[in-house]
Amino acid sequence: MQQADISKVRASVHQQCGSKVMIQLDRGRNKVDIQQGVIQHAYPSVFTILVNDERDDNQPQLLSFSYNDIITKDIRMKLC
């Protein structure tokens, strides 16, 4: 993994702040969660996504991920 790859991912996520995204979380052992959220902030090491779970009456969750999670494909994101 090169620093240039992380810089590209960081720039891409920063550009999409405020955009609605569909995220696919790889939880291991063939467990996958798919959720929709909005990219809130992009920090130097991590970025945050506000996820609203419509299935339950839960409060919105703020999830944080590192840019390495995208490179290693622990999460996958698509714009909605």
Secondary structure, 3 states (H helix, E strand, C coil): CCHHHHHHHHHHHHHCCCCEEEEEEEEECCEEEEEEEEEEEECCCEEEEEECCCCCCCCCEEEEEEHHHHHCCCEEEEEC
